Amino acid sequence: MTLTAVLVLAVGTYAFRLAGPLLRDRFTLPAKANELMSMSATVLLVALIATSSLTKGQGFAGWALPIGVLVGGLAAWRKAPFVVVVILAAATTAGLRFLGV
């Protein structure tokens, strides 16, 4: 990738990030639109979690990774500290892989 392309992408990204605060007072979205955007952000996050925990390359990642993600999700839902969530998820996945799951 050339330096020109990198600079153009950097300026475009910065312009998108700057547009939000600059245009906040000019537009008023209806309550339904705000609710829809909030739900769509959640749906995108769930889709990202599903694709990254269920697939590896072109195929299924195996059962250890989704179970580890599930254990981490349950720990986060129970309001465990972030470090504990990560350690539980990693230890579960590693343990299951060690056992051959």
C-alpha positions in Angstrom: 0.0 0.0 0.0 1.4 3.4 -0.9 1.9 6.3 1.5 -0.8 8.2 -0.4 -3.4 5.5 0.1 -2.5 5.3 3.8 -2.8 9.1 4.2 -6.2 9.2 2.4 -7.6 6.4 4.6 -6.3 8.2 7.7 -7.9 11.5 6.8 -11.2 9.8 5.9 -11.2 7.9 9.2 -10.5 11.1 11.1 -13.2 12.9 9.2 -15.8 10.2 10.2 -14.8 10.3 13.8 -14.9 14.1 13.8 -18.3 14.3 12.1 -20.1 12.8 15.1 -19.3 15.5 17.7 -19.6 18.3 15.1 -23.0 17.3 13.8 -24.5 16.2 17.2 -26.5 19.4 17.7 -27.7 19.7 14.1 -29.7 16.5 14.0 -32.3 15.2 16.4 -33.1 11.5 16.0 -36.4 10.1 17.1 -36.4 7.9 20.2 -37.2 4.8 18.0 -34.1 5.4 15.9 -31.9 5.7 19.1 -33.4 2.4 20.3 -32.8 0.7 17.0 -29.2 1.9 16.9 -28.7 0.6 20.4 -30.1 -2.8 19.5 -28.1 -3.0 16.3 -24.9 -2.4 18.2 -25.8 -5.3 20.4 -26.6 -7.5 17.4 -23.3 -6.7 15.7 -21.4 -7.5 18.9 -23.2 -10.9 19.3 -22.4 -11.6 15.6 -18.7 -10.8 16.1 -18.6 -13.1 19.2 -20.3 -15.9 17.3 -18.1 -15.8 14.3 -14.9 -15.4 16.2 -15.7 -18.2 18.7 -17.3 -20.7 16.4 -15.0 -20.6 13.3 -11.3 -21.0 12.7 -10.1 -20.5 9.2 -12.8 -22.0 7.0 -14.3 -24.5 9.4 -15.6 -25.2 12.9 -13.2 -24.2 15.7 -14.2 -27.2 17.9 -16.1 -27.3 21.1 -13.3 -26.0 23.5 -13.4 -22.4 22.2 -17.2 -21.8 22.3 -17.4 -23.4 25.8 -14.5 -21.1 27.0 -16.3 -18.1 25.5 -19.5 -19.2 27.3 -17.7 -19.6 30.6 -16.2 -16.1 30.2 -19.6 -14.7 29.3 -21.2 -16.2 32.3 -18.5 -14.8 34.5 -18.9 -11.3 33.0 -22.7 -11.6 33.5 -22.1 -12.4 37.1 -20.0 -9.2 37.3 -16.7 -10.9 37.9 -13.6 -8.6 37.4 -12.3 -8.5 33.9 -9.0 -10.3 34.7 -11.0 -13.1 36.3 -13.2 -13.4 33.2 -10.2 -13.6 30.8 -8.4 -16.1 33.0 -11.6 -18.3 33.4 -12.2 -18.3 29.7 -8.6 -19.0 28.8 -8.2 -21.7 31.4 -11.5 -23.4 30.3 -10.5 -23.4 26.7 -6.9 -24.6 27.4 -8.1 -27.3 29.8 -10.6 -28.7 27.3 -8.1 -28.7 24.5 -5.6 -30.5 26.8 -8.3 -33.1 27.4 -8.8 -33.4 23.6 -12.2 -31.8 23.3 
